Amino acid sequence: MGKKFISIFVVTILLIAALLSGCSTKQNTASNSSNNETSSVQKQDTAKPVTLKLGMWSSSPAETKIVNDQLAAFKQKYPNINVQIETIVGDYMQKLQTEIAANVAPDIFYLDSMPAPQLMSSGVLEPLDDYIKKYNVDVNDFEPSLLSAFQWEGKTYGLPKDYNTLALFYNKDMFNAAGISEPPKTWDELKADAQKLTKNGVKGLVLSSDLARFEAFMLQNGGSVYKDGKVTLNLPENAQALDFYTGLITKDKVADTPQNLGGGWNGDVFAAKKAAMAIEGGWMIPFLKDKDPNLNYGIAELPGGKQKATLAFTVAYVMNKNSKNKDDAFKLLEFLTGKEGQQFVVDSGLALPSRKSMEEGFRAKYPDRVAFIDGAAYSYPWQFGLLGTKVSDAANKASDSLIMKQANNAQEALDNAQKQLGQ
């Protein structure tokens, strides 16, 4: 009886040990599998929730929709990072700088290329180079002219979110009526076509007295406006280009300013069919769709001078130096400017994707807009160092003085502008 009891007891102990061992093995196996396959998810699940603030302006409901759609996709990837949008209305830079001074600025925010040097040089932005390296961001995929606009003294402070270049919009019906089979490719062709198109109260071309348009002609003529930290506004090449540009208005009488043609900007005049050609960016497309959905127009690269050149207008996401969640802020910044975020830009067609790898998708979806993409390869960023808009203001006055015949020639006008800038 005693031996039988001992035997039963031993068997029971062995069975219990076996069961416990099997259970432990299953738990360990499940644990190892979980660690191997879903460790990143577990880290996200156990991470402390973070709230970031994103600062932006809103040029249109379409732009707001892009950002909202991007953030919805970001939330799926990073469920513990919450993002609040702060839409800054009114004078964006003034209000942003006030928030920066009060230490209440957003974690990341829009920054246009023109004022970028002022903020990059002032120490209020977080350099992104260490984060770029840490998260293996391929910055070579960005168009060089766009990325360079947000680099200062060897450091990168922003990643471009999108951009636009200048191109030539032309009225196809007017071209056909004038017997012009294709858009002009040179300055001479531009002038000749404008002469054929100028009739019956319609000008061949509408031209803004604005450096943001005629600088492209200066660059095409081998000139420059700002180089190696210095203003070069009164170069002979610039004067020749400005004489040609304003001469289309004052001498050849084949162009005029939008104000003289009854509009506030080039888009008004082109949409009203008061001019057969206009030089603008992709922002004119939704405007024309709203003003005249049936307008029959095409878009071509700018006619070239000695070389091809156009301007690139770009905006980047930058990081606040005082952000309390910099790694998470960079994850958001990288997503918005990465391929996943850029796909929303491609789908919308509102602007151009800043990554070269996304351009083919844009070309396929919008073949009529390829002139903007093609121009990126020879574009120059809209930016003049720490002088910023002071340069454009002085250049615009020079152009105005020629159109109003207050200056004898462009060289004289640009010499005066150079002096005004103290250069």
Salt bridges, closest charged atoms under 4 A:
GLU63 OE2 - LYS161 NZ 3.78
ASP69 OD2 - LYS65 NZ 2.68
GLU86 OE1 - LYS53 NZ 3.57
GLU126 OE1 - LYS321 NZ 3.78
GLU126 OE1 - LYS326 NZ 3.05
ASP141 OD2 - ARG355 NH1 3.18
ASP162 OD2 - LYS161 NZ 2.83
GLU182 OE1 - LYS185 NZ 3.37
ASP252 OD1 - LYS191 NZ 3.36
GLU280 OE1 - ARG213 NH2 2.83
GLU301 OE1 - LYS308 NZ 3.36
ASP327 OD1 - LYS134 NZ 2.85
ASP328 OD1 - LYS331 NZ 3.72
GLU340 OE2 - LYS77 NZ 3.03
ASP347 OD1 - LYS365 NZ 3.76
GLU360 OE2 - ARG363 NE 3.49
ASP374 OD1 - ARG363 NH2 2.81
